[in-house]
Amino acid sequence: MGRAPLHALVWSREQHLYELYTQGQLEQRFQPADEAAWQVWLRKVASFAFHGRGGSLNVHLERRPRGGAYWYAYQTKAGRTRKRYLGRTETLSLAWLEETAQTLVREQRPAQALDQGMALLSTKLAPPRLPNSLVLRERLLADLENALSTPLTLLSAPAGWGKTTLLSTWVSRHPYRVAWLSLDELDNTLMRFWVSIIEALRRCRPGIATLALAMWRSPQPPPVSAILTTLLNELAEVSTQQAPLLLILDDYQVMTDPTVGESLLFWLEHLPAHVHLLLSSRVDPDLPLSRLRARGQLTEIRADDLRFQPQEVSTFLQQTMELALSEEEVLALHRRTEGWIAGLHLAALSLRKQQDPSVWIATFTGSHRYVLDYVQQEVLNLQPLPIQRFLLQVAVLTRMNAALCQAVTGEPASQDILETLERSNLFVVPLDEQRQWYRLHDLFREALLAQMHAAHPDLLRHVSFLR
C-alpha cells in the first residue's frame, strides 16, 4: 500500500463538501448526502486517498480468493499501519468513511488501551436476563441439545423471532458448559473478535488459552493461523472428561469482514471433538453451509422452527401479556402475525388499550405505527440503499419471481437479489424448492407499502401501474 493513490477526496471546510482531485486537478465535488453521484464515481476506481473532517485514510478495493471484492481502509501513524474493513461498493458511504477515519484516529493509543477496552466486555460475556414471565419452548430446547452433537449449530432468523431469549433459556439450564459472547460492530476486526472469544472461553474454563491470548496482545502478533492453531491445541488439552464446551456467538450478523469469516472457518474445521460452536444471526453466515449440511456437521434452527405455534401464542398473550382473549381472537392474531413473536408483542401492547379486541384484531395490519417503526428501525434502515429500494418496489406483489420483480423494478439481477434476501432472512418466504417463487411476510409487506406510500408516493404509483 505504499504507492500514492491516483485520486484524493478532500473535505473542504470552506465549501462544506468533498472535493475530488485526480493527479492534483479538481475533478468533481460531492455534497455529503449526494450518495448517488458518489456511488457512480466509486464504481469506476480501485483506490483513493480520503482526507475527511476527522482523519485521513488510504482506501483500496481488494479481491478475495473465494470471490468478491471488498473495500479496506489503511491508516499509518508512527510506523504502524492499521487496517479496517469497509465493505462492498454499494454499502460504502461518505459517512462510513468519516466514521472509520475517526475510529482509527481514536485507536492510535498506547498498547495498554487494548487491555482497558477488553475489560469492558464483561457485560457481553453473559446472556441477557430472562423476563419474569416466559413461554417455555421445550420442543426447541430439546433441539438445542443437538448443538452438542455437531460441530456447528446455526440459529438463523429475522429480527424479533426470539433467538436470544431461546438461547438464554437454554443457557440457564447449562451454565457451566457454555461460553457466551454478544457481538457488536466494534468486534468486526480480527484481533477484537478473537480476543473477545478467548475472554468468553476463559470465563467458562478459567486459565485456558493463556498463550493464544498473549500472542494476540504481543506488539507484533504472529500470523492468525499460528494463533488459532495454538488456541485449538490449548482447547484440545482441556480434559474431555469435563462436560462438552459450547461457544455461543450472538448477533453474528454484525461480523461483515470476510477475514473474520475465513478465520472462523479454519477454527471450525479443526475444533476438538468436545468443543462446539453455535452462531445466532439475522443472516446466514458466509460459511460453506451446504458442505457442512451434507457431512452431517450442521444443526439448523430457522424461522419456521421459531415461529410461535397456536398454543404458544395463547400462552404468550394470556399469561405473559395478561390479555383476556377468546380462542378465535388468539387464532386470528396467530394468522395475522404468522407466529412472528415481535409482531405478537407489538399487537399485544396495543390490545391492552382496546375495549373491543375483535374489532381491533380485524383491522390490524403492518401499517400499525408500532409495527411500522419496528420494521423501519430494526430491518429496513440496516440494509444498503439498493436493497431498501428493491424491497419497497416489490412490496406491491403478493407473489413474486425474478421476472415479475424485474418488470416492477427494472433490475436484471432480480433472481440473485431474491436469493440474497432469502439468505439474509429479510422476511422472504420461499414458495417452492427451486427458489423461483417467493412471497413477503404479510405484516412486513404491509409495513413496506405504508412506508412507500408515505415517503415515495410517486414510486408507488409507478410500480402499481407496471403491475
C-alpha positions in Angstrom: 0.0 0.0 0.0 3.0 2.3 -0.3 2.1 3.8 -3.7 0.2 7.1 -3.5 -3.4 6.8 -4.9 -4.2 8.5 -8.1 -7.3 10.1 -6.6 -7.8 12.2 -3.4 -11.1 13.0 -1.8 -10.7 16.1 0.4 -13.2 17.7 2.8 -13.4 21.5 2.2 -14.1 23.4 5.4 -15.0 26.5 3.3 -17.4 24.8 0.9 -18.7 22.2 3.4 -18.4 19.5 0.8 -16.0 16.9 -0.6 -13.7 17.9 -3.5 -12.3 15.1 -5.7 -8.8 15.6 -7.1 -7.2 13.4 -9.8 -3.5 13.8 -10.2 -3.8 17.1 -8.3 -6.5 18.6 -10.5 -10.0 19.3 -9.2 -12.4 16.9 -11.0 -15.7 16.8 -9.1 -17.5 17.9 -5.9 -19.8 15.8 -3.7 -22.3 17.0 -1.2 -22.3 14.8 2.0 -25.8 13.5 1.2 -25.1 13.0 -2.5 -24.8 9.2 -2.4 -26.0 8.6 -5.9 -23.2 10.6 -7.6 -20.7 9.2 -5.1 -21.6 5.6 -6.0 -21.4 6.3 -9.7 -17.8 7.5 -9.3 -16.8 4.9 -6.7 -17.7 2.0 -9.1 -15.0 3.3 -11.6 -12.0 3.2 -9.3 -10.0 0.8 -7.2 -8.2 3.1 -4.8 -8.2 6.7 -3.5 -6.9 8.8 -0.6 -9.6 10.2 1.8 -8.9 13.3 3.9 -12.1 13.9 5.9 -13.2 16.0 8.7 -11.9 13.7 11.4 -9.0 11.9 9.8 -7.3 10.5 6.7 -7.3 7.1 5.1 -5.9 5.2 2.1 -8.8 3.2 0.6 -8.3 0.2 -1.6 -10.6 -2.3 -3.3 -9.2 -5.9 -2.7 -10.4 -9.1 -4.2 -10.8 -12.2 -2.0 -9.6 -15.7 -3.1 -13.1 -17.1 -2.7 -14.6 -14.4 -4.9 -16.0 -10.9 -4.4 -14.3 -7.5 -4.0 -14.3 -5.5 -0.8 -13.0 -2.1 0.3 -10.4 -1.7 3.0 -9.1 1.4 4.8 -5.4 1.8 5.8 -4.1 4.4 8.2 -0.4 4.7 9.1 1.0 6.6 12.1 4.4 6.3 13.9 5.4 3.5 11.6 2.3 1.4 12.4 -0.4 0.7 9.9 -3.9 -0.2 10.9 -6.4 -1.8 8.5 -10.2 -1.7 8.7 -12.8 -3.5 6.6 -15.2 -1.1 4.9 -17.5 -3.5 2.9 -18.8 -3.8 -0.6 -19.1 -0.9 -3.1 -22.8 -0.5 -2.7 -22.5 0.0 1.1 -19.5 2.3 1.2 -20.9 5.8 2.0 -19.1 9.0 2.7 -20.5 8.9 6.3 -18.9 5.4 6.8 -15.5 6.7 5.6 -15.7 9.6 8.1 -16.7 7.3 10.9 -13.9 4.8 10.0 -11.2 7.6 9.9 -12.3 8.9 13.3 -12.3 5.4 14.8 -8.8 4.7 13.6 -7.6 8.0 15.0 -9.1 7.1 18.4 -7.4 3.7 18.2 -3.9 5.3 17.9 -3.3 4.9 21.6 -0.7 3.2 23.8 -0.8 -0.6 23.8 -2.3 -0.8 27.3 -5.5 0.7 25.9 -6.4 -2.7 24.5 -6.4 -4.3 28.0 -8.6 -1.4 29.2 -11.0 -1.8 26.3 -11.3 -5.6 26.7 -12.1 -5.2 30.4 -15.4 -3.5 29.2 -16.5 -6.8 27.7 -17.8 -8.3 30.9 -21.4 -7.4 30.2 -21.1 -9.1 26.8 -19.9 -12.4 28.3 -23.2 -13.4 29.8 -26.7 -13.9 28.2 -29.3 -11.2 28.8 -31.5 -11.5 31.8 -34.7 -13.6 31.2 -38.1 -11.9 31.6 -40.1 -12.7 34.7 -42.8 -14.4 32.6 -41.6 -16.7 29.9 -43.1 -19.0 27.3 -41.1 -22.2 27.8 -40.4 -23.8 24.4 -39.5 -27.4 25.3 -39.5 -28.6 21.7 -36.9 -26.0 20.8 -34.9 -26.5 23.9 -34.7 -30.2 23.0 -33.5 -29.3 19.5 -30.7 -27.2 21.1 -29.4 -30.3 22.9 -28.4 -31.4 19.4 -25.9 -28.5 19.4 -23.7 -30.8 21.4 -23.7 -33.5 18.7 -22.5 -31.4 15.7 -19.5 -29.0 15.4 -21.8 -26.1 14.3 -25.3 -25.1 15.1 -26.9 -22.2 13.2 -29.8 -20.3 14.7 -30.8 -18.1 11.8 -34.0 -15.9 11.6 -35.0 -12.3 11.1 -35.3 -9.7 13.9 -37.9 -10.4 16.5 -38.1 -14.2 16.3 -36.9 -14.9 19.9 -33.4 -16.2 19.1 -31.6 -14.6 22.1 -34.4 -15.4 24.5 -34.4 -19.1 23.5 -30.6 -19.3 23.9 -30.7 -17.5 27.2 -33.3 -20.0 28.5 -31.2 -23.0 27.3 -28.0 -21.5 28.9 -29.8 -21.1 32.2 -30.1 -24.9 32.3 -26.4 -25.5 31.4 -24.5 -22.6 33.0 -21.2 -24.4 33.3 -20.8 -25.7 29.8 -21.4 -22.5 27.8 -19.1 -19.7 26.8 -21.3 -16.7 25.7 -20.3 -13.7 23.6 -22.7 -11.0 22.4 -21.2 -9.4 19.4 -21.4 -5.8 18.2 -19.9 -3.7 15.4 -16.8 -2.9 17.4 -15.9 -6.6 17.3 -15.7 -6.6 13.5 -11.9 -6.8 13.3 -9.8 -10.0 13.6 -8.0 -9.1 16.8 -11.0 -7.8 18.7 -13.1 -10.7 17.5 -10.7 -13.4 18.7 -9.6 -11.7 21.9 -13.3 -11.4 22.8 -13.8 -15.1 22.0 -10.8 -16.1 24.2 -12.2 -14.0 27.0 -15.5 -15.8 26.7 -13.8 -19.2 26.8 -11.7 -18.2 29.8 -14.8 -17.2 31.7 -16.3 -20.6 31.2 -12.9 -22.5 31.6 -10.6 -20.3 33.7 -7.0 -20.5 32.8 -7.3 -21.8 29.2 -5.9 -20.1 26.1 -3.3 -18.2 28.1 -0.7 -18.5 25.3 -3.1 -17.6 22.5 -4.2 -14.5 24.3 -0.6 -13.4 24.9 0.1 -13.9 21.2 -2.8 -11.7 20.2 -1.6 -9.0 22.6 2.0 -9.0 21.6 3.4 -5.9 19.9 4.0 -7.9 16.7 1.4 -10.7 16.7 2.3 -13.8 14.7 0.1 -14.9 11.7 -3.5 -15.5 12.5 -3.3 -19.2 11.6 -0.5 -19.7 14.1 -2.5 -18.1 16.9 -5.6 -20.1 16.1 -3.6 -23.3 16.0 -2.3 -22.5 19.4 -5.8 -21.8 20.7 -7.1 -25.1 19.2 -4.2 -27.0 20.8 -4.9 -25.4 24.2 -8.6 -26.3 23.9 -7.7 -29.9 22.9 -5.6 -30.2 26.1 -8.7 -29.5 28.3 -9.8 -32.7 29.8 -12.5 -34.4 27.7 -13.9 -35.9 31.0 -15.5 -32.5 31.6 -18.9 -31.6 30.1 -18.8 -30.6 26.4 -18.0 -26.9 25.8 -20.3 -24.8 23.7 -19.3 -21.4 22.4 -22.3 -19.2 21.6 -21.8 -16.1 19.4 -25.0 -14.0 19.5 -25.7 -11.4 16.8 -23.1 -12.8 14.4 -24.7 -10.8 11.5 -22.6 -7.8 12.6 -19.4 -9.7 11.5 -19.1 -8.5 7.9 -15.3 -8.5 7.5 -14.5 -11.5 5.2 -11.3 -12.2 7.1 -13.3 -12.9 10.3 -15.4 -15.5 8.5 -12.3 -17.1 6.9 -10.5 -17.4 10.3 -13.7 -18.8 11.9 -14.0 -21.4 9.2 -10.4 -22.5 9.8 -11.1 -22.8 13.5 -14.4 -24.6 13.0 -12.8 -27.2 10.7 -10.2 -28.1 13.4 -12.3 -28.0 16.5 -11.6 -30.7 19.1 -14.5 -33.2 19.4 -15.7 -31.8 22.8 -15.9 -28.2 21.6 -18.9 -26.9 19.7 -19.9 -23.6 18.1 -23.4 -22.0 17.9 -24.0 -18.9 15.7 -27.1 -16.9 16.3 -27.7 -14.5 13.4 -30.2 -12.5 11.4 -28.5 -13.6 8.2 -26.8 -16.7 7.1 -23.0 -16.5 7.7 -20.5 -16.7 4.8 -19.6 -20.3 5.6 -19.9 -23.4 3.4 -23.2 -24.4 5.0 -24.2 -26.8 2.2 -21.0 -28.8 2.6 -21.4 -28.9 6.4 -25.0 -29.9 6.0 -24.1 -32.8 3.6 -21.5 -34.1 6.0 -23.9 -34.1 9.0 -21.8 -31.4 10.8 -24.6 -28.8 11.0 -27.6 -28.4 13.2 -30.1 -25.7 11.9 -32.9 -23.9 13.7 -34.7 -21.3 11.5 -37.7 -19.0 11.4 -40.1 -21.9 10.6 -39.0 -23.6 13.8 -39.0 -20.5 15.9 -42.5 -19.2 14.9 -45.0 -19.5 17.8 -47.5 -22.3 17.5 -51.1 -21.6 18.3 -50.8 -22.9 21.9 -47.7 -20.8 22.4 -49.5 -17.7 21.1 -52.3 -18.4 23.6 -49.8 -18.8 26.5 -47.9 -15.6 25.5 -51.0 -13.4 25.1 -52.9 -14.7 28.1 -50.2 -15.3 30.6 -47.2 -13.2 29.6 -49.2 -10.2 28.3 -52.2 -10.8 30.6 -54.8 -10.4 27.9 -58.3 -11.9 28.2 -58.8 -13.1 24.6 -61.1 -15.8 23.1 -59.7 -18.7 21.2 -60.9 -17.2 17.9 -59.1 -13.9 18.7 -55.9 -15.8 19.5 -56.1 -17.8 16.3 -56.8 -14.6 14.3 -53.6 -13.0 15.7 -51.6 -16.1 15.0 -52.7 -16.0 11.4 -52.0 -12.3 11.0 -48.5 -12.5 12.5 -47.6 -15.9 11.2 -46.1 -16.7 14.6 -43.7 -13.7 14.5 -43.0 -13.1 18.1 -42.2 -9.4 17.8 -45.3 -8.8 15.8 -47.4 -10.5 18.5 -45.8 -8.5 21.2 -46.4 -5.2 19.4 -50.0 -6.2 18.8 -50.5 -7.1 22.5 -49.2 -3.7 23.6 -51.9 -2.0 21.6 -54.6 -4.6 22.6 -54.2 -3.6 26.3 -55.8 -0.3 25.4 -58.7 -1.6 23.3 -62.2 -2.1 24.6 -63.2 -4.4 21.7 -60.3 -6.7 20.8 -62.1 -8.4 18.0 -62.7 -5.2 16.0 -59.0 -4.1 16.5 -57.6 -7.5 15.5 -59.7 -7.5 12.3 -58.1 -4.2 11.3 -54.5 -5.0 12.5 -52.0 -4.6 9.6 -48.4 -3.8 9.1 -49.2 -0.2 8.8 -49.8 0.0 12.6 -47.3 2.5 13.9 -45.6 0.1 16.3 -45.0 -2.5 13.5 -44.1 0.3 11.1 -41.5 1.8 13.5 -40.0 -1.7 14.2 -39.7 -2.6 10.5 -38.1 0.8 9.7 -35.6 0.8 12.6 -34.7 -2.9 13.0 -34.9 -4.1 9.4 -35.1 -1.6 6.6 -32.7 1.0 7.8 -30.0 -1.6 8.3 -30.0 -2.6 4.6 -28.0 -1.0 1.8 -30.0 1.6 -0.2 -30.4 -0.6 -3.3 -31.9 -3.4 -1.2 -34.2 -0.9 0.5 -35.4 0.3 -2.8 -35.9 -3.2 -4.2 -38.0 -4.3 -1.2 -40.2 -1.2 -1.3 -40.8 -1.7 -5.0 -41.7 -5.4 -4.9 -44.0 -4.9 -1.9 -46.8 -4.4 -4.4 -46.6 -8.1 -5.3 -48.4 -10.7 -3.3 -46.3 -13.4 -5.0 -43.1 -12.8 -6.9 -40.5 -14.4 -9.1 -37.5 -12.9 -10.9 -39.4 -11.9 -14.0 -42.1 -10.1 -12.0 -39.5 -8.3 -9.9 -37.6 -7.2 -12.9 -40.8 -5.9 -14.5 -41.5 -3.8 -11.4 -38.0 -2.7 -10.5 -36.1 -2.8 -13.8 -33.4 -4.8 -12.0 -31.9 -7.5 -14.3 -30.3 -9.3 -11.3 -33.6 -9.8 -9.6 -33.1 -13.6 -9.1 -29.8 -13.0 -7.4 -31.3 -10.4 -5.2 -34.2 -12.6 -4.2 -31.8 -15.4 -3.2 -29.8 -12.8 -1.2 -33.0 -11.6 0.5 -33.7 -15.3 1.5 -30.2 -15.8 2.8 -30.4 -12.5 4.7 -33.7 -13.6 6.4 -35.5 -10.4 5.2 -39.0 -11.8 5.8 -38.9 -13.5 2.3 -40.8 -16.8 2.3 -39.9 -19.3 -0.5 -42.9 -21.0 -2.1 -41.1 -23.8 -3.8 -37.8 -25.8 -3.5 -36.4 -24.4 -6.8 -36.1 -20.8 -5.5 -38.3 -19.5 -8.2 -41.4 -18.2 -6.4 -41.4 -16.2 -3.2 -43.7 -14.0 -1.1 -43.1 -11.4 1.7 -44.4 -12.0 5.2 -47.7 -10.2 5.2 -47.1 -7.8 8.0 -43.7 -6.9 6.6 -45.1 -6.3 3.2 -47.9 -4.1 4.6 -45.3 -2.1 6.5 -43.2 -1.6 3.4 -46.3 -0.5 1.5 -47.2 2.0 4.2 -43.6 3.3 4.2 -43.6 3.6 0.4 -47.0 5.4 0.4 -45.7 7.9 3.0 -42.2 8.5 1.6 -42.3 7.6 -2.1 -45.9 8.1 -3.4 -44.7 8.7 -7.0 -42.7 5.4 -6.9 -45.8 3.6 -5.6 -48.0 4.9 -8.4 -45.3 3.9 -11.0 -44.8 0.3 -9.8 -48.6 -0.2 -9.3 -49.1 0.9 -13.0 -46.5 -1.6 -14.1 -48.1 -4.3 -12.1 
